[in-house]
Amino acid sequence: MDTEGHRLGGMAPPDSSSDPIAGVCAGSIINLQDLVIEDLQRLDVFTQSQERLLTGPLYSCWHERGGHRTFQVCANVGLFSPHSKVALRPDIMLAVNIPVGRDPNRLENQAYFTWIKGKAPDVIIEMVAEHRNREEDFKPELYARLGVPHYVIFDRQDKFGKGVLRSFALEGVSYVPMKKHWFENVRLGLTLWEGEFEFVTMQWLRWCDAKSRPIPTGRERAEEICRKFDLD
């Protein structure tokens, strides 16, 4: 990856110059004004749809089942540690019980700053799009060093030959495989779902409740209400 791509939030294997967590200066917290927060990455249409399916339903329907906790779920937003100007950029990250900024003009609300939020995200999902094995190679190490409790690899085409969906829990300084895709600390799970979303029928990844029922989209919830009251 070239220097400009990395400056804009791309990820490359960690070394002394590119590791977003290496070279920490104790006692020195970066200035938000020095950070490049915007990301110019281009995504294919299916990945964009998948990201919307993992973000929109939580804002539209999860409050009915997840309680009234504050939370933030983001797609391709910069994740910053306290002492580095270089961001990680998870495909999806979810954090619960955190302060949520409501003013989009304030710089501290435009990315995920762990020292402002008070903790690392609770769940990070990486979606495999290439054969470069970054999702298994250096990304888990970086997220583990940040203290992210759960790490998920969604390999829709099973390019690594290890399964479409794999979830991991942080134990000590590394991740271990989970038998179930359930994250007790956020009271959410993940499930593979075959169906239509945004006019495309295929296998999608969705958040679900403890009974593996997908968290509905706004459209699904509206259709459910219409059926309940026998409305056209």
C-alpha positions as CSV (number, residue, x, y, z in Angstrom):
1,M,0.0,0.0,0.0
2,D,1.4,3.4,-0.8
3,T,2.1,6.1,1.7
4,E,-1.0,8.2,0.7
5,G,-3.3,5.2,1.0
6,H,-2.0,4.5,4.5
7,R,-2.3,8.1,5.6
8,L,-5.9,8.0,4.6
9,G,-6.6,5.1,6.9
10,G,-5.6,2.0,5.0
11,M,-3.9,-0.9,6.7
12,A,-0.7,-2.6,5.9
13,P,1.3,-5.3,7.8
14,P,2.7,-3.7,11.0
15,D,6.3,-2.5,11.0
16,S,8.1,0.3,12.8
17,S,6.6,2.9,10.4
18,S,3.0,1.6,9.8
19,D,1.9,-0.1,13.0
20,P,-0.9,2.2,14.3
21,I,-0.1,1.1,17.9
22,A,3.7,0.9,17.8
23,G,5.9,3.7,19.0
24,V,3.6,4.9,21.7
25,C,4.9,7.9,23.6
26,A,3.9,7.5,27.2
27,G,2.0,10.5,28.6
28,S,1.6,12.1,25.2
29,I,-1.9,12.1,23.6
30,I,-2.3,13.1,20.0
31,N,-4.0,16.3,19.0
32,L,-7.3,15.7,17.1
33,Q,-6.5,18.6,14.8
34,D,-3.5,16.6,13.5
35,L,-5.5,13.6,12.3
36,V,-6.8,12.6,8.9
37,I,-10.3,11.2,9.6
38,E,-11.8,10.9,6.1
39,D,-11.3,7.7,4.1
40,L,-11.4,7.6,0.3
41,Q,-11.8,3.8,0.0
42,R,-14.1,2.6,-2.7
43,L,-16.4,-0.4,-1.9
44,D,-18.3,-2.7,-4.2
45,V,-22.1,-2.4,-4.1
46,F,-22.6,-5.7,-2.3
47,T,-20.2,-4.8,0.4
48,Q,-21.9,-1.4,0.8
49,S,-25.3,-3.2,1.1
50,Q,-23.9,-5.6,3.7
51,E,-22.5,-2.7,5.7
52,R,-25.9,-1.1,5.7
53,L,-27.5,-4.3,6.9
54,L,-25.2,-4.4,9.8
55,T,-25.7,-0.8,10.8
56,G,-29.2,0.3,10.0
57,P,-31.3,-2.3,11.8
58,L,-29.6,-1.6,15.1
59,Y,-30.6,2.1,14.9
60,S,-34.1,1.4,13.7
61,C,-35.1,-1.7,15.7
62,W,-32.6,-2.9,18.2
63,H,-33.8,-0.6,21.0
64,E,-36.9,-2.7,21.3
65,R,-34.8,-5.8,22.3
66,G,-31.5,-4.3,23.4
67,G,-32.8,-2.0,26.1
68,H,-32.0,1.7,26.2
69,R,-28.2,1.6,26.3
70,T,-26.3,4.1,24.3
71,F,-24.4,2.5,21.4
72,Q,-22.6,3.2,18.2
73,V,-22.2,1.0,15.2
74,C,-20.0,2.2,12.3
75,A,-18.8,1.0,8.9
76,N,-15.4,2.0,7.7
77,V,-14.8,4.7,10.4
78,G,-11.4,5.5,11.8
79,L,-10.5,3.8,15.1
80,F,-7.8,5.7,16.9
81,S,-5.6,4.8,19.9
82,P,-4.4,7.6,22.2
83,H,-0.9,8.0,20.9
84,S,-1.0,7.4,17.2
85,K,-2.0,9.6,14.3
86,V,-2.7,6.5,12.1
87,A,-6.1,5.0,12.3
88,L,-7.3,1.4,12.0
89,R,-10.4,1.1,9.8
90,P,-12.6,-1.8,10.7
91,D,-15.3,-2.8,8.3
92,I,-17.8,-2.8,11.2
93,M,-17.4,-1.9,14.8
94,L,-20.0,-1.9,17.6
95,A,-19.6,-0.3,21.0
96,V,-22.2,-0.2,23.8
97,N,-22.5,2.0,26.9
98,I,-20.4,4.8,25.5
99,P,-20.8,8.6,25.2
100,V,-22.4,9.4,21.9
101,G,-21.7,12.8,20.4
102,R,-24.6,14.4,18.7
103,D,-22.9,17.4,17.0
104,P,-21.4,16.3,13.7
105,N,-19.4,19.4,13.5
106,R,-17.3,18.6,16.5
107,L,-14.1,16.7,15.5
108,E,-14.2,14.3,18.4
109,N,-17.5,13.0,17.0
110,Q,-16.2,12.2,13.6
111,A,-14.3,9.0,14.4
112,Y,-13.9,6.5,17.2
113,F,-11.3,7.8,19.7
114,T,-10.8,5.2,22.4
115,W,-9.7,7.7,25.0
116,I,-12.8,9.8,24.5
117,K,-15.2,6.8,24.3
118,G,-13.6,5.3,27.4
119,K,-12.9,1.9,25.9
120,A,-12.3,0.0,22.7
121,P,-15.2,-1.2,20.6
122,D,-16.9,-4.4,21.9
123,V,-17.2,-6.2,18.5
124,I,-15.2,-5.7,15.3
125,I,-16.2,-7.4,12.0
126,E,-13.8,-7.7,9.1
127,M,-15.2,-8.9,5.7
128,V,-12.8,-10.7,3.4
129,A,-12.6,-9.1,0.0
130,E,-9.1,-10.2,-1.1
131,H,-6.7,-13.1,-0.8
132,R,-4.1,-11.1,1.2
133,N,-5.1,-12.8,4.5
134,R,-4.9,-9.5,6.4
135,E,-8.0,-10.6,8.4
136,E,-6.1,-13.5,9.9
137,D,-2.6,-12.2,9.8
138,F,-1.9,-8.8,11.5
139,K,-5.4,-7.3,12.1
140,P,-6.2,-9.6,15.1
141,E,-2.9,-8.7,16.7
142,L,-3.7,-5.0,16.4
143,Y,-7.2,-5.3,17.7
144,A,-6.1,-7.5,20.6
145,R,-3.5,-4.9,21.6
146,L,-6.4,-2.3,21.7
147,G,-8.4,-4.7,24.0
148,V,-11.3,-5.4,21.6
149,P,-13.2,-8.2,23.3
150,H,-14.6,-9.9,20.1
151,Y,-13.3,-10.2,16.6
152,V,-15.2,-11.6,13.7
153,I,-14.2,-12.7,10.2
154,F,-16.9,-12.9,7.6
155,D,-15.5,-14.7,4.5
156,R,-18.6,-14.7,2.3
157,Q,-16.9,-16.8,-0.5
158,D,-14.9,-18.9,2.0
159,K,-11.7,-17.8,0.2
160,F,-9.6,-19.0,3.2
161,G,-11.3,-22.3,3.3
162,K,-12.0,-22.1,7.0
163,G,-15.7,-21.3,7.0
164,V,-17.9,-18.3,6.1
165,L,-18.3,-17.0,9.6
166,R,-15.8,-17.2,12.5
167,S,-16.0,-15.4,15.8
168,F,-13.2,-15.0,18.3
169,A,-13.0,-13.9,22.0
170,L,-10.0,-12.1,23.5
171,E,-8.2,-14.2,26.1
172,G,-5.2,-12.6,27.5
173,V,-3.3,-11.1,24.6
174,S,-4.7,-13.1,21.7
175,Y,-8.0,-14.3,20.2
176,V,-9.4,-17.8,20.6
177,P,-12.2,-19.3,18.5
178,M,-15.8,-19.2,19.8
179,K,-18.2,-22.1,19.4
180,K,-21.2,-19.7,19.1
181,H,-21.5,-16.3,17.4
182,W,-23.0,-14.8,20.5
183,F,-21.5,-11.8,22.4
184,E,-22.9,-11.7,25.9
185,N,-21.4,-8.3,26.8
186,V,-23.6,-6.6,24.1
187,R,-26.5,-9.1,24.1
188,L,-26.2,-9.6,20.4
189,G,-25.2,-12.4,18.1
190,L,-24.5,-12.9,14.4
191,T,-26.2,-15.2,12.0
192,L,-26.1,-16.1,8.3
193,W,-29.4,-15.3,6.6
194,E,-30.6,-16.2,3.1
195,G,-33.0,-13.6,1.7
196,E,-33.5,-10.4,-0.2
197,F,-32.0,-7.1,0.9
198,E,-31.9,-4.1,-1.4
199,F,-33.3,-6.1,-4.3
200,V,-30.5,-8.8,-4.0
201,T,-31.2,-12.3,-2.8
202,M,-28.1,-14.0,-1.4
203,Q,-26.6,-15.0,1.9
204,W,-26.1,-12.1,4.2
205,L,-24.6,-11.5,7.6
206,R,-27.0,-10.1,10.2
207,W,-27.1,-9.3,13.9
208,C,-29.5,-11.5,15.8
209,D,-31.0,-12.1,19.3
210,A,-30.3,-15.0,21.6
211,K,-32.7,-17.2,19.7
212,S,-30.9,-16.4,16.4
213,R,-33.7,-14.2,15.1
214,P,-32.3,-11.4,12.9
215,I,-32.7,-7.9,14.2
216,P,-35.3,-6.6,11.7
217,T,-34.7,-3.8,9.2
218,G,-37.0,-0.8,9.3
219,R,-38.9,-2.3,6.3
220,E,-39.3,-5.7,7.9
221,R,-40.6,-4.1,11.1
222,A,-43.1,-2.0,9.1
223,E,-44.3,-5.1,7.2
224,E,-44.6,-7.0,10.5
225,I,-46.8,-4.2,11.9
226,C,-48.9,-4.2,8.8
227,R,-49.5,-7.9,9.0
228,K,-50.4,-7.6,12.7
229,F,-53.1,-5.0,12.0
230,D,-54.1,-6.5,8.7
231,L,-53.1,-3.4,6.8
232,D,-52.3,-3.2,3.1
